[in-house]
Amino acid sequence: MTVYVEYLPQQTTTATRSLLWADSPAEMRQFALQLEVACVPWLQTTTISEAQRRRAILMGAIPVHTNPLQPDPAGVAA
C-alpha cells in the first residue's frame, strides 16, 4: 500500500489542512480507516489536519512536495 501526504517545511507547519492521497480508492479507504479519518469511498484523496498528517507519516505515508518552487530537502520524495 502506498499513501502520500503533502510535505510541509518547518516554516509552514502552521497550515491547518494537508492533502493525503493513495494509488487507489481501496488503499485510501484502508489507510483512512487506520488513521481514523473520513474519506469519500470512491476518491483517492482526502484532507487532513496537521496532527493527522504527522500521524500518517508515522504510519508510513510518504511525504512529497506538491509545490515545485520549494527546495527539496534530503530524504523527501519529489
C-alpha positions, 0 to 999 in steps of 0.5 A, spaced: 500 500 500 502 506 498 499 513 501 502 520 500 501 526 504 503 533 502 510 535 505 510 541 509 517 545 511 518 547 518 516 554 516 509 552 514 507 547 519 502 552 521 497 550 515 491 547 518 489 542 512 494 537 508 492 533 502 493 525 503 492 521 497 493 513 495 494 509 488 487 507 489 480 508 492 481 501 496 488 503 499 485 510 501 479 507 504 484 502 508 489 507 510 483 512 512 480 507 516 487 506 520 488 513 521 481 514 523 479 519 518 473 520 513 474 519 506 469 519 500 469 511 498 470 512 491 476 518 491 483 517 492 484 523 496 482 526 502 484 532 507 487 532 513 489 536 519 496 537 521 496 532 527 493 527 522 498 528 517 504 527 522 500 521 524 500 518 517 507 519 516 508 515 522 504 510 519 508 510 513 505 515 508 510 518 504 511 525 504 512 529 497 512 536 495 506 538 491 509 545 490 515 545 485 518 552 487 520 549 494 527 546 495 527 539 496 530 537 502 534 530 503 530 524 504 523 527 501 520 524 495 519 529 489 
